[in-house]
Amino acid sequence: MRKKLFIVAFILILAAAAHAAFDVSEWGARPAGMGGAFCAVSDDSNAAFFNPAGLRQVKNIEGTFMYAKPYLGLDLYAGDSAVKLGMNYLAFACPFGELGSFGLGWTDFSATQLYREDSITLSYATRVRDIMDKLEKKKKRRWRTARTGGETSDVYCGLNLKYMNHTYVMDERTLDDPVFAERQSKSRVTMDMGLMGIIDRNTSLGLTLKNVLPVDMGILEKDILPLEVRAGASRKVKKDITASCDMSYRYSRYTMQKEFNMHLGGEAWFNYRTLAARAGLNFNEICLGGTVRRLSNNFGFVMDYSFVYPFTVKSSFGTHRLSVGIQFGEAVEMEALQIIKKTATGAEKKELMKNYYNLGVSYYKEGKYAKAISQWERVLLLDKKHKASRALIEKARKALEKQE
């Protein structure tokens, strides 16, 4: 009986702190540092949780793992045993060019000896114009540009398919409880949908509908997962400084409960995008965060941290989130070259340019024109006046057109 009463009290605590089941806010450390204002930013493997359409912005293959211990200083007990809260988050994102981007995510929220929530998410995102091109079959550059407002404008759409499970942990005092007579866990599948509009190089808009399918997660009585609508806007006020704003609205079709929140956040990158600082605010918490990023050739290591202080849990010292991630691919290498361009000696740059140039020539002789162009573009990144590379790129492009 004592544990049953504690479960009720504990769920009330979570309802005040985390709003409802399957609504633990800001899974990723980077979005959390921005107060959750990430719907229109969503450009990394965290995108699936905020706006799956944003996965189409991911340029590299990425993986992220996050661990957090929520509400430090909040003492919880089940009988004489301490209850430990934990959050784990694992996400991968993989772009496939015009085929779109795919993502895989896993989230876990647990209270030892009491309760656990898990979800597995499969994500997909693509450009709207790529869909139209496939329908038209015959691509026309003029048609594509007219529909997207120019080269810097774009519209993305995304979808999450989510498997969700929550489980109550039983012991000798709760095994005979009629509430859990038939089951101690329940699983269901639902969906999220997202849109993102890239207005120009500095401005983007986002819209997400979460839990579109009204699934019942109740054990004894109905507990319909609330629909959540999130809309956001972001603006680069300078090259490496972004300000963003989200508005989220949760509505339960079953209980008729409504909840509105506004999220404000900012992010600034320094030292060739290897260091970042963040701050954010919403109706429930104030947030700070940062990033350390290391680039090496075509590999990147990322560590994000955020501190979230809740307004609704007075006895807590806040939540610390730490995530580590890896990035690898051509886009990471291009960023690394930008750093080399500004920090390496003239002799080092010349040697690197020579290697890229010769590799491009080898690819060209083998008929691998796209790969050759990619190598010569690296040479131009290091020295935009390199005439030989520029001339060979034009020659390779003409060869590609003949192949098509």
C-alpha positions, 0 to 999 in steps of 0.5 A, a space after each residue: 500500500 505504501 508503494 502504491 501511494 508513493 507511485 501516485 505521489 511520484 506521478 504527480 511530481 512528474 506531471 508538474 515537472 515533465 507535464 505528462 507521460 512521454 513528454 520529457 522535454 528537450 532530449 538533446 543537450 544542444 536543444 535543451 541549452 536553447 530552451 527547446 527553441 529548436 523546431 526551426 533550427 533542427 540541423 543535426 541528429 537531434 532533429 527527429 525529436 523536434 522537427 523530423 523535416 530538419 533531418 534533410 539539413 544534415 550534411 554528415 553521417 552523425 551519431 549522438 548519445 545523451 545521458 542526464 540525471 533529472 532534478 538533482 537534489 530531489 530526494 525520492 524514496 520507494 519505501 526505504 529504497 532511494 529512487 534514481 531518475 535517469 534519461 538516455 537518448 541515442 540518435 543517428 542521422 544519415 543523408 542520402 542526397 536526393 533520396 532524402 535523409 534517414 534517422 533512427 532514435 531511442 529514448 529512455 526515461 526511468 525511475 528505478 523500482 517504479 517506472 520506465 518509458 522507452 520509445 524507438 523512432 524511425 525518421 525520414 525527411 526529403 525536399 518537397 522539390 525532390 518529390 515534385 521532380 520525381 513526379 515530373 520525371 523530366 527535371 527542369 532547372 527553371 521549373 525547380 528554381 521558380 517553385 522554391 524561390 531561388 537557390 537559397 530557398 527550400 521546403 523540407 518535409 519529414 515523418 517519424 514512426 514511433 514505437 512507444 512503451 511504458 512499464 510499471 515495476 512490480 514488487 510483493 506489495 503491488 503484485 496483487 494490486 487490481 490496477 495492474 491485474 491484467 498488465 504492467 506495461 503497454 505499447 503503441 505506435 504513433 507518428 510525428 509530421 514536420 515541415 521546414 521552410 528555408 526562406 533565405 540563407 539566414 531565416 527558417 520556419 518550422 512546424 511539427 505535429 507530434 502524436 498524430 495518431 491518437 493512441 491509448 497508453 492507459 493501463 486501467 483507464 484511457 490515457 490518450 497521448 496528447 497531440 502536440 503542435 510546435 511552430 518555430 522561427 529562427 534567424 541568423 543575426 550574424 554569420 555564427 549567431 542564431 536566435 530562435 523562438 518556438 511556441 508549443 501547444 499540447 491538447 488532450 482529446 480525452 481529458 480536454 487539458 490544454 497547455 501552451 508554452 513559449 521557448 526563446 533561445 540563442 546560439 553563438 559559435 566561435 573559433 571556426 565553429 569548434 566552440 559554442 555557447 547557448 542560452 534559453 528560456 521558457 515558461 518552465 525553466 531557464 537554460 544554459 549550454 555549450 559545445 566543444 567540437 574537434 575536427 580532423 580530416 573527415 571526422 568530427 567529435 562533438 560534446 554538448 552540455 546543458 544546464 536546465 533550472 526548473 521553475 516548477 520543482 523548487 527542491 531541485 538543483 536542476 538537470 545536467 545533460 551531457 551528450 557526445 557525438 561523432 560526425 563524418 563525411 565530406 562536409 566535415 572535411 570541408 569545414 576542416 579545410 576552412 580551418 587549415 586555410 586560416 591557420 596552416 603555413 603556406 607550404 602546408 597548404 601547397 602540399 595539401 592542394 597538390 595532393 587534392 589536385 593529383 587525386 582529381 586528375 586520377 579520378 578524371 582519367 578513370 572517368 569518375 568526373 564527379 569525384 574529380 570535381 570534388 577534389 578540385 573544389 577542395 583546391 579552390 577552397 584553399 586557393 580560389 585563384 587556382 586556374 588549373 583546377 577551375 578549368 578542369 572543373 568546367 571540363 569535367 562538368 561538360 563530360 558529366 553532361 555528355 554521360 547524362 
